Amino acid sequence: MKRKTFLKSLVGAAAIAVAAVGLPAFAQETIKIGEINHYKRMAAFAGPYKLGIELALEEVNAAGGVLGKPLEFIFRDDQGKPGEAVKIAEELMTRDGAVMLTGTILSNVGLAISSLAAEKKYVYLASEPLADAITWEKGNDYTFRLRSSTYMQAAMLAEEAAKTDAIRYATIAPNYAYGKDAVAAFKKALTALKPDVEFVAEQWPALFKIDAGAEAQALERAKPDAIFNVTFGGDLAKFVREGGTRGLFEGRNVYGLLSGEPEYLDPLGDEAPEGWVVTGYPWAEITDGPGKLFVETYVARYDDHPRIGSLVGYMTVQSIVAALEKAGSTDGEAIRAAFADLPVSTPVGDIKFRAIDHQATMGAYVGTIALKDGKGTMVDWVYKYGGDYTLPDEEVMKLRGSGN
Amino acid sequence: MGFFIAQILTGLANASALFMVASGLSLIFGVTRIVNFAHGSFYMLGAYVGYSFMQVLPGAWGFWTSILLAGLVVGVIGIIVEMLVLRPVYKAPELFQLVATFGVILVIQDLALLVWGADDVLGPRAPGLKGIIRIMGEPVPKYDLALIALTPFVAFALWWLITKTRMGILVRAATQDREMVGALGVNQAWLFTGVFFLGCALAGLGGAVQLPKGGADLLMDFNILSAIFVVVVIGGMGSLPGAYVAAVLISVLNVFGVNYLPQSTLALMFVVMVVVLIFRPFGLFGREEVAGEHGQVGEPERPIKPAGQTARMIVLAGLGALAVLPLLGDSFTLVLLTDIAIFCLFAASLHFLLGLGGLVSFGHAAYFGGGAYAAALLVTYAGTPMELALILAPLAAGLTAIIFGWVCLRLTGVYFAMLTLAFAQLLWSLVFQWGDLTGGDDGLVDIWPSEWASGTTTFYYLAMVLCIGGIIMLRHTAHSPFGYALRAARDSQRQAEATGINTKHVQWVAFGFAGAMAGIAGGLFVFSKGSIFPNELEIARSFDALIVVFLGGVKTLAGGVVGGAALEGAKDYITRFEYWRLLLGLLIIFVVIVAPDGIAGTLRKWAESIGLMKREDQA
């Protein structure tokens, strides 16, 4: 009797497989891109990103598509799990007829897809994940990355920090790879520019479980001249509030990685920490050029302002369109070859996918947080070109190793 | 000195919300024996509901009223959940209800996203308590002091409710012996509903009261879950003073950890829990569990027997179908089935422990992930070929299980479950923190099968052979003398001991064996995905397995496999929809209600009732 129920599992598995096979095949006349993301787990970031993609798709297809065909994105949710993402990537490429893959915010998911891309020879454009490893230590022939990496953004802030007299630095970063990379990059870049700096405290709160009061106390105890912050999301809100209440930021320079992005700044409302020097996206302050045009188009389309994710999503489509047009076909190898030294015109200006490490030269906006009409924004900002903030070519080559 | 005091005050303030949420969980468990995984969701709802009230109610009066209202509203939501979802399944096997609460988590996650949107919400500051007070020169936020003052009032009110009121007497009686309370004519259903209201209201209060120290976001439900379980277990399940002491202990230690050992943030809590449980197996203030609660709730289990001739033929036919599938299906079907098979083996190994051994492991991901990491580390650092790595993975996982099992098996019941969870978390934090070796959360990548097995079809066959082989081996073990001894130890330890079975030894071996089987699944997983990340060791992974074992049916031999195949298959389909968490949550709740014996168990009953299968007693 039990064996029968055991059997049911096998039959059930087969039935599921058959049902899955039976899903309707999509019409074949579009060019399909497989987009994998954590739409639910990271809803605040993935939502605007998807809107940015859809806006760009509407524009591209209204203008006749790519290679004479409409461009289509297939959006899939990986639940934030690398293993799921790999499975979905296989499905998109082998069953749904996607010509290449893109997406992900979490670095570990990006790394998992990148490894699959190299193994199965699928082209993968990592749009949002920041980990340096994606284009350096674990870089491979088939993976490209759009956004400026952790190292690039930390180096931009280090450049600003080196201009001040601050000597004693404290760091606070979530206790995981992104936080550690960011602190290491900031230290490396700042020490190179200003060898006499000291790092007097390093705090490592667990991601999204910060004990902000205790962290603020610990930082205060070290009496630093300046603080480098990598916390974000809910952790950032708690840190800003506890630190502000306890006077931690008074008379200190604070450098915040990504803290100026609307995703993180907006929820802080009128408690946005004025005076912090941050990387971010000052969408409301951009007054001319393609950057302004993008903001206007986006606001007109969605009646909401763009986030950094919207910008990245939009630029993802632009990059893919440019690659397809340069390749002149949807063949994987042709697309891959096209990405090398591919120039793309975007809202942040002209960028290029570097042939040496497949990293795009998209930069970041660096500025100071200020309050306007009860909301945080960035003033005195400059756009720093990503290509100026990477490691020297020899070091990049060494990191990427000989194999790939 | 001032700094020292300021730290302790910070710890006490942090303990406040933690205590409220944890005491709710403790109450619910104490009376209903439900391990309420959804408790974090009620905490999250409290934060959001409190925030919404604070937007409309002005001033200090409005602020505190909002907190109370948040508690009330969440309590009412708790009642709705209890009546709609949990009442139908009280008669189900012990711990089965946790599957239902898991469904509730998913539903609440998507509903909260629908109602409050994706953006994080910053909590309003408490009117009149925005600044700081300097104590010996150290700044202490006024609201922290308010929380420190408030908590004893909540604790006192609870104490009064529990010790001085009739409801409290009933609650205490039910905590000790709920059957007796029922026999004395107390309407258990309403008692349970009342306790659920109180517990959820406390969670809601906790969520609302922490608003000025942070806010509300969609990840806070899972983020607080491990902390409140740790507090409840350290304090002793069902003990309110224990919950308070444990909340303070954890919070204060955490503050000192942050200051003196900043890297400790991931592991500290679990280290404390392991230490406490080793010296006080039932927590600081807990009592030994009433013997015989486990594996014996609900109708008695049927004896298992080997499959008959026809059943074997049908299984063979099923295997044949799987064998010829590569000729018919596309390559993704094979990828999907490989995934499902790996998950089924993982689930079956937990089912072996849980169903046959009565050993509820909440940390089974440790062995799945352990095996996976063993294989990945061997490949990365020693260039081990896949074949050898697949042999060593179960050995490593089995060894891990034997080590963990040695400590965990000193405890029983829910404390055992919690200790396995703590060990899994320790392993997770080790892997997460030791970035130089394990790559931290950037994981280990580029671990692909050997050349001969790298094709999708070949790997499919390899995975099928190992997974089905493993599942059959687990089944075979169930029918062996060892399986009988294991079930004897589960059903009556004393009688088993009297017949000469060394029950602890048998359970220990079973723990190691199940761990090794999970290790095979883990090893295959690495090579099928090409990479491994710490999330395969996370609590969520352990829960996945736990859910499918219950969903499939604890009391049937095929439960793990049926549940695994059903849930993985359903997930693959459902995650294509926008609100997939809502759908999946509702589906789980639906299955739980219509199939309280699990899918396999209920199908069997249906088959019997319409005469497709012979009843056990006639056989």
Contacts between the chains, C-beta under 8 A, distances in Angstrom:
chain1	res1	chain2	res2	distance
A	1	B	305	7.4
A	1	B	307	7.5
A	1	B	308	7.5
A	1	B	311	7.4
A	1	B	604	6.9
A	1	B	613	6.0
A	1	B	614	7.5
A	1	B	616	7.2
A	1	B	619	7.4
A	2	B	304	5.8
A	2	B	305	7.2
A	2	B	307	6.4
A	2	B	556	6.3
A	2	B	557	4.2
A	2	B	558	6.3
A	3	B	306	7.4
A	3	B	307	2.4
A	3	B	308	7.0
A	3	B	311	3.5
A	3	B	312	6.5
A	3	B	314	7.9
A	3	B	315	6.1
A	4	B	307	7.2
A	4	B	311	4.9
A	4	B	314	7.0
A	4	B	604	7.8
A	4	B	607	7.9
A	4	B	613	7.0
A	5	B	553	7.7
A	5	B	556	5.4
A	5	B	557	7.2
A	5	B	558	4.1
A	5	B	562	6.4
A	5	B	600	4.2
A	5	B	603	6.6
A	5	B	604	5.8
A	6	B	307	7.3
A	6	B	311	7.9
A	6	B	315	6.6
A	6	B	475	7.1
A	6	B	557	6.4
A	6	B	558	3.8
A	6	B	561	6.3
A	6	B	562	7.8
A	7	B	311	6.4
A	7	B	314	4.9
A	7	B	315	4.8
A	7	B	318	5.6
A	7	B	558	7.9
A	8	B	558	7.0
A	8	B	562	6.1
A	8	B	600	6.9
A	8	B	603	6.6
A	9	B	344	7.0
A	9	B	552	7.9
A	9	B	558	5.6
A	9	B	561	4.0
A	9	B	562	4.4
A	9	B	564	7.6
A	9	B	565	4.9
A	9	B	600	7.8
A	10	B	315	6.7
A	10	B	318	3.7
A	10	B	319	6.9
A	10	B	321	7.7
A	10	B	322	6.8
A	10	B	561	8.0
A	10	B	565	7.9
A	11	B	318	5.5
A	11	B	321	7.9
A	12	B	562	6.7
A	12	B	565	5.0
A	12	B	566	6.2
A	12	B	569	7.2
A	13	B	322	7.6
A	13	B	337	6.4
A	13	B	340	5.6
A	13	B	341	7.5
A	13	B	344	7.7
A	13	B	565	4.4
A	13	B	569	6.9
A	14	B	318	6.8
A	14	B	321	5.3
A	14	B	322	6.6
A	14	B	325	7.3
A	16	B	336	7.9
A	16	B	340	7.4
A	16	B	565	6.9
A	16	B	569	3.4
A	16	B	572	7.6
A	16	B	573	7.9
A	17	B	325	6.9
A	17	B	329	6.3
A	17	B	333	5.0
A	17	B	336	6.6
A	17	B	337	5.6
A	19	B	569	8.0
A	19	B	573	7.4
A	20	B	332	7.9
A	20	B	333	6.3
A	20	B	336	6.2
A	20	B	569	7.8
A	20	B	572	6.8
A	20	B	573	7.1
A	21	B	329	5.7
A	21	B	330	6.7
A	21	B	333	5.6
A	40	B	109	7.6
A	40	B	110	7.6
A	40	B	113	7.4
A	40	B	580	7.3
A	40	B	581	5.9
A	41	B	219	7.9
A	43	B	113	5.9
A	43	B	118	3.6
A	43	B	218	6.5
A	44	B	118	4.2
A	44	B	119	5.2
A	44	B	120	6.5
A	44	B	218	7.8
A	47	B	118	5.3
A	76	B	575	7.6
A	76	B	576	7.1
A	77	B	575	5.3
A	77	B	576	7.9
A	77	B	580	6.6
A	79	B	575	6.6
A	80	B	535	7.9
A	81	B	535	6.2
A	82	B	443	7.1
A	82	B	529	7.0
A	82	B	531	6.2
A	82	B	533	5.0
A	82	B	535	6.9
A	83	B	339	7.8
A	83	B	525	6.9
A	83	B	529	5.1
A	83	B	536	7.1
A	84	B	575	7.8
A	86	B	529	4.7
A	86	B	530	6.8
A	86	B	531	7.4
A	87	B	335	6.1
A	87	B	336	6.9
A	87	B	339	5.7
A	87	B	529	8.0
A	87	B	572	7.8
A	90	B	331	7.7
A	90	B	332	5.7
A	90	B	335	4.7
A	91	B	332	4.7
A	91	B	335	7.2
A	91	B	336	7.6
A	94	B	330	6.6
A	94	B	331	5.0
A	94	B	332	4.8
A	94	B	335	7.7
A	95	B	330	5.8
A	95	B	331	8.0
A	95	B	332	4.4
A	107	B	441	7.7
A	107	B	442	6.2
A	108	B	441	5.4
A	108	B	442	6.0
A	108	B	443	5.5
A	108	B	533	4.6
A	108	B	535	7.3
A	111	B	442	5.9
A	111	B	443	6.4
A	111	B	445	5.3
A	111	B	531	6.6
A	111	B	533	8.0
A	112	B	443	7.3
A	112	B	445	6.8
A	112	B	529	6.7
A	112	B	530	7.3
A	112	B	531	4.5
A	112	B	533	6.9
A	114	B	445	7.3
A	115	B	445	4.1
A	115	B	446	5.1
A	115	B	530	4.7
A	115	B	531	4.9
A	116	B	529	7.7
A	116	B	530	5.6
A	116	B	531	7.8
A	118	B	446	7.1
A	119	B	446	7.6
A	119	B	448	5.2
A	119	B	454	7.8
A	119	B	530	5.6
A	131	B	442	5.9
A	133	B	442	5.6
A	138	B	442	7.9
A	138	B	445	5.7
A	138	B	446	7.4
A	175	B	263	6.9
A	175	B	265	5.5
A	175	B	266	6.0
A	175	B	432	7.9
A	175	B	433	7.4
A	176	B	432	7.0
A	176	B	440	6.4
A	176	B	441	4.7
A	177	B	435	6.8
A	177	B	439	7.7
A	177	B	440	4.7
A	177	B	441	4.8
A	177	B	442	4.3
A	180	B	435	6.5
A	180	B	440	7.0
A	201	B	262	7.8
A	202	B	262	6.1
A	203	B	258	7.0
A	203	B	262	4.9
A	204	B	262	4.9
A	204	B	263	5.3
A	204	B	265	5.9
A	205	B	258	7.3
A	205	B	265	5.6
A	206	B	265	4.3
A	206	B	266	5.3
A	208	B	217	7.9
A	208	B	219	5.5
A	208	B	220	7.9
A	208	B	223	5.2
A	209	B	223	5.5
A	209	B	227	7.7
A	209	B	265	7.3
A	211	B	10	7.8
A	211	B	14	6.2
A	211	B	254	5.6
A	211	B	255	6.5
A	211	B	258	5.6
A	211	B	265	7.7
A	212	B	213	7.3
A	212	B	214	7.3
A	213	B	10	4.2
A	213	B	13	6.8
A	213	B	14	6.8
A	213	B	141	7.4
A	213	B	144	6.9
A	213	B	213	7.5
A	213	B	255	7.4
A	214	B	7	7.0
A	214	B	10	5.4
A	214	B	11	7.5
A	214	B	14	7.7
A	214	B	254	6.8
A	214	B	255	4.0
A	214	B	258	4.0
A	214	B	259	6.4
A	215	B	258	5.8
A	217	B	3	7.4
A	217	B	6	6.3
A	217	B	7	6.2
A	217	B	10	6.3
A	217	B	138	7.9
A	217	B	255	7.5
A	217	B	258	7.9
A	217	B	259	6.5
A	218	B	258	5.5
A	218	B	259	4.5
A	218	B	262	6.8
A	221	B	3	6.6
A	221	B	259	6.9
A	233	B	120	6.1
A	233	B	217	7.0
A	234	B	120	5.4
A	234	B	214	6.4
A	234	B	215	6.6
A	234	B	217	4.5
A	234	B	219	7.1
A	234	B	220	7.2
A	237	B	120	6.3
A	237	B	122	5.1
A	237	B	214	6.3
A	237	B	215	5.5
A	238	B	213	6.6
A	238	B	214	4.3
A	238	B	215	7.7
A	241	B	122	7.6
A	241	B	125	7.9
A	241	B	212	7.9
A	241	B	213	7.1
A	241	B	214	7.1
A	242	B	141	7.4
A	242	B	213	7.2
A	245	B	130	7.6
A	245	B	131	7.5
A	245	B	132	6.0
A	245	B	139	7.5
A	245	B	141	4.8
A	246	B	132	6.3
A	246	B	139	4.5
A	246	B	141	6.8
A	247	B	132	7.4
A	247	B	139	5.9
A	263	B	119	7.9
A	266	B	119	6.6
A	267	B	119	5.6
A	267	B	120	4.3
A	267	B	121	6.6
A	267	B	122	5.2
A	267	B	215	7.3
A	268	B	122	5.9
A	269	B	122	6.0
A	271	B	122	6.7
